[in-house]
């Protein structure tokens, strides 16, 4: 994106400290726009990141915050009616858009958009794909809901015709309940997998499949749908569409892009796809699938196998995805993982068991997402957590906001886990969990912390205490 002519355009982001919102706000600032914004809770690291871009942030939502010279208000999907700034924008009939609308109208039109979707693996797959294009000299734009280690920022806009987007199925805004990825004008749509999630948005799996079907319909005839060929839900959805080319990617021999010869090593994984062998410095079957999808998309985007090989070998991962936060003097390893869906938790534990063969694994879980706070996964969470050798569970976040018959039953969850023979401990908060692990953890253990939030700074506390 050229910086020319943008300096007089003022964008105001409501909810600017969200991971994606903050990254995109900074990218617009880098592109020459004037950017300001507000959030209910302004704190580091996003506060420092935005201030380093000379972006003014207002702490708290107030009608008086709104500048008179704003050209466009960008309203995040966490904002709702009753927010004083939302109410003032509506009262004044100011120009406002959702976050995905902003991207579509200001960035994505005319681009080759590679949209990475699925219940799991979006951030990792989009990070791998963006890095492959970057390593191959394509200078891609990207919007990723995390921090890729190789790229050092979550969003960037360039003059390249290639843009990589993490395509979220969550809703766009209080005034647009469609999934974000509906706005992203995909030339290539990656569908990693499909399960029920986001119980606050979708009623059931059929509703999830319906929104993915809407997105797939937007892929043009000169584009490509890359589909998980081992996931029946993905196959069901595409069967109802059929308007654009499709390639199945998976372990089943019928897949057009067949993954084979997988070798798991402590330092990563080797796999073969479409006659070429690659090494990815990540562990676990899920990451093999993520890497395979990125390879197929990059090939469609004109990158050679040798260029892909070089990029994959240099990939350093994504913050909060199986990220080693440190190792204590007692050789206890603390790992941070964003996993909050039973499938993601299970696969992460299996991957870490391969990486740390022979070590005792702890799963420390905070039920914090809008779905895991509910009893939607009451029956599947115990099996996922029991893949670990021992479990610590925190209390349900914001439990008072849910009716008891809707809320995750932590007593039942503990009992079900213990019935499998897996030691399990319930503690109310991060400090209590740290105290528990201080007495229960042994030298050489591996502690995997699962949360989609800050979890009370538990990672640093564990590293200090243990």
N, C-alpha and C positions, 0 to 999 in steps of 0.2 A: 504494500500500500504506500502510495506516495504521501509525503508529509505536506505537500504544497496545498495551500488553500484551506487547511483544517484548523489553523490557529484561532480563528474567530468563532469556532463552533464549540459550544459549552454543553457537555454531557453531565448529568447529575444522576448518580447511582444510589438508589435506596437499597440498603443491605450490602454495602460495598465491601464489608469484611468477610463475606462468604468466599470460599476458596476459588470458585470459578468467577464470581463477580469481581473480586479483587484483581485476579490475574488479567481478566479482560479489560477492566478499567485501566490498569497499568499499560496494557498493550495499546489502547486508544491514546493514552497520554504520550507514549513513545512515538505514535504515528502523527503527533502534532496537535491533537485536540486539547482543549482545556477541560479538565476533569475534576469534579468535586463529588462529594457524596456523604452519606450518613449511615450509621448503624446503631443498633440498640446497645451493643457492647463492643467498644473499640479496645482491642488489646493486641499485644504482640503474639505471633510474629507478623501478622498481616498489617498491623499498625505501622511497624517500622518499614516493612516492604513498600507500602504505599507512600509513606513520607519520603522514602528515598527517591521516589519518582515525583516529588514535589506536588503531591495530591493532598488537598485540604480535606480532612475528615471531621465531620461533626458527630459528637457522641450523644446519642439519643435522638428520637424522632420528635420534631416540633414543627408546627405550621410555619413559625417564623424563620425556620432554617432556609426556606426555599428562596434562592436568588431570583431576581427579576429577569436576569439576562440568560436564563437556561434555554437552549434550543430544544433539548430533548431530555425527558425524564425516563430513566431506565428502572423499572420496578421489578425487584427480585421476587421469586415465587414464595418467599417466606413472608412477604408483606400481605396484609389482608385489610378488608374494610374495618374502619375504626382506628387504623394508624393515622395519626394527625397529619402526616405529610401526604399520605394517599388522599385523605379527605380534602385537603387544601388543593391538591392538583385537580381533583374532580370538580371542586367548587369553582375554581378559576378556569376550568376547561382548557388546561394546558396540554401540550403535546406530550404523550407518554407512550412507551412501548414496553413489551416484555424483553427479557434478556435474549431469548432466541430470535425474536423479531429484529432486534438491533443487529445481530450477526447477519441475518439473512439480507436485510436491506442495505447495510453499510459495507459488508465484507464478502458475502458468499455468491452474489449474483455474478454469473459469468465464469466462476471458478470450477476447477475439477475437485469436487468435495468428496473426501474419503471419510465416511461416517461409520464409526465403530459403535455397535450396539450389543445388547445382551444383558442378562441378569448379572453375570459375573465377567470379570476380565476386561472391562472397557478401558480402564485407565492404563493398565499394563499394555494391552494390545495397541492402543493409540500412541502410547509413548514409544513402543518399539517401532511402529510404522513411521512416526514422525522422525525418529532418529535415523532410520534407514534412508529416508529421503534426504535428510540433512547431510548424512555421511556421504551420500552419492552426489552432493553438490546441487540438489534441487531447490534449496533454500525455501522449504515449505512454510506456509502459515500454519498455525495450529491453535486449538483450544482444548485443553486437557484438564480434567477435574482432579489434578494432583500435581506433584512436582517431579518431573522426569530428571534423573540425575545427570544425564548427558546434556540436557537442554537448559537447565538451571532456571526455568520459568514455566508457568503453566499455560501461557498464551503469548502469541506473537503474530503480527500481521505483516506480510511481505508483498512484493510485487510478483511473486511466483504464481503460476496458475494452479498450484496444488495447495489444498488446505486439508489438514487432518483434524477431525472433530470427534471428541468423545460424545456419543449420542445418547443422552439420558432419556429414559421413558417417563421420568417424573413430569408433573404438569408444569406449564409455562408461567402462569401467573394467576392471580385471583380472578382475572377477567378472561382468561384463556386456559381452559382445563385440558387442552390437548397436550400430548407429550412434546417435550422440547425438540426431539429429533424430527418431528413433522416439518419443522421450519428450515431444515438444513440443506435442502436441495442436493440430495446425494447423487453422485455419479456412480460411486461404489458404496454399497452398504454391506458391512460385515455384521452378521448375526451370530454371536459367539455361542449363545445358549438361551433358553427361555424357561423360567420358572415363575411361580407366584411370589411376588414381593410387593412392597409399598401398599400394605393393607389399608392405609389411610386414603389412597387414591383409587385403587382397583378393588372391585367386589370379589373377583375370583380369577382363576387362570384364563378363562375364556376372554375376560376383559383385557388382560395383558396381551393375549394373542391377537386380539382385534386391533390394538394400537400398533403392534409390530406389523400387522398386515397393511395398515394404512401407510406406514413408512415405506414398506417394500414397493408399494404401488407407484411411488414417486421416482423410482430408478428408471432412467431412460433406456431406450433400446441399444444405445452405444455404451451403456454402463455395464455393471456386473453386480450381482448379489452373491456374496460368499457366505455360505450357509453351513452351520454345523451339521454334517451328514450323519452324526451319531445321535442327534437329539430329535426325537419324534415330534416334539412340539414345533420345532423349527420347520421340519418337513411338512407338517400339517398346514402351517401358515402359508408357506410358499405355494403349496398345491392349489390354494384358492386364488393365487395371483397369476403368475406365469406370463407376465408381459415383458419381462427383461431377461437377459441371459443369467443363468445361475450355475454356480460351481459348488458342489458339495465338498467340504473339507473335513476329513476325519479319519478314524482308524479302520472303519469298515471298508472292505475291499471294493465295494461298489462305488465308493467316493471317487469323483474325478480327480481330486487332489488327495491321494491316499498317503497318510502318515505311517511310516514303517521304520523298522530298525532303530527303535528308541533305546538308548543306553543312558541310564541314570548314573551320574557320577557326583561325588560330593561338591565339586566346583560348578556343576551345571548339568546340561542334558544335550545329548546328540540325537538327531533325528533326520530322517530322509523324507523328502516330499518332492514329487514330480522329477525324480531322478537325481536330485541334488541333496547332498548331506550338509547339515549346518550344526554349529555348536552354539547354544544359548546359555549364558552364565546364570540361569535361573533353574529352580528345582520344581518338580511336580508335573503331573499330567496336564493340569490346567494350563501351566505355562508353556508346555509343548503346543497345546492347541492355540494359545495366544500367539506364540511365535509363528506357527504355521499359517494362521490367518494373515498376519502381517507380511509374511513372505509372499503369499499369493496376491495380496493387494499391491505390494511393491512391484511384483512382476508385471501386473496389469498397468502400473504407473510408469513402466519403462526402465526399471532398475535391473541390472544383470545379476545372475547368481553370485558372481565373485564379489560384486559390490555389496550384496546382501550379506554374504559370509563375513566380510570385513566389519560391517556395521554390527552384526549380532555379537561377534566376539568381543566388541568394545562396549556393549550395552551394560550399564552399571545399575540398572533397576530404577525403582520409583519409591519416593518417600512413602512410608507407611504401608508398603506391600512387602511383607516378609523382610522388613528392614532391621538389621542388627543394630540396636541402639548402644550396645556396649557389652563388655565382658568384665565381671568383677574379679577381685583378687582370688576368690574361691573358684574361679573358672566357671561361674554361672553366667550363661548367655541370656540376655534380655532382648526379645524380638518384638517389634511393633507391627501389627497387621490390622488393616482396616476391616477385616472380615466381620460381617454381622448377619450373614445368612447361613443356615446350617450347612449347605453344600460348600460354601466358601471356607467355612471353619474346618470342615472335615478334610477338604483337599489341602489346605494349608498345613494342617497337622501331619498328614501323610507325607507331604513334601519335606517338611522339616525332619521327619523321622529318617528319611533317606539321607538328608544332609548331615544329620547328627546321629548317625547309626550308633546304637549302644547307650545313648544318653537317655535319662528319664525326662519326659516332656510334661510340662505343666501348661494347661490352657486356663488363662485368666480372662473372664468374659464379663463385659458390661452390657446388659440389655438396654440399649440407648436409642436405637433407631425406632421409627414410628411403627415398624412391623414387629421387631423383637420385643418391644415393650408389651405387645399384645400376646394372647395365647394362640396365635395363628400357628406358631412353630412349637407348640407345647409337646407334640409327639415326636418331632424330628430333631429338636435341639439335643436331647440326651444322647442319642446315638452319635451325633457329630462331636460333641464335647468328650464323649467316652473314648474317642480315638486317641486322646491323650492318656498319659499314665496317672494324672491327678488333675483336679479341677478346682478353681476358685471362682465363685460367682458373686458379683456385686448386686446390690439392690436395683430394682427397676427404676430407671430414670424417670422423673416427673410422674411417679406412680399415682399421685392424687388426681391427676387429670384424666384418669381412666376409671371406668366403673369396674368393680371387683370381678364381675363375671366376664369382663373383656380383657383383663390384665393377665400377663404371664404369671402363673402360679409357681413361685420360686421354691416353695416347700415341696410341691410335687416334682418339680424338676430335680431337686437335690435327691429326693428319694429314688427316682427312676435311675439317676446316674449311679447312686450307691448300690442299687440292686444289681448293676452289671459287675460289681466288684471294684469299681474305680473309686478311690478316695475322693471325696468332694467336700468342700468347705464353703459355707455361705457367710459373707462378711458385708457390712453395710456400705463401706466406702473404700477408697484407695488406701488410706492410712491403715485401716484394719486388715486389708489384704496384705499389705507390706509386712505388718507385724506377724501375721500368720505365716507368711513365706519365710520370714526371718528365722522362725523356729522349725519349719517343716522342710524347706529346701535343703538339698545336699550338694556338696561340691560336685561340679560337673553337670548339674541340671541345666535344662533349657526351659526358659519361661516365655511363652508366647502370649502376648497381651492383645486381645481382640476388642476393639472399640472403634466406633466411627466418630469419637470425640476426643477431648483431651484427657479424660479419665483422671482428673485431679492430679496430673503430673506424675502418674504412677511409675513411669519408666525411669525417670531420674531418681525417684525415691527408692526404687528397687536397687538401682546401681549404687546408691549411696549406702543403703542399709546392709546390702548383702556382700 
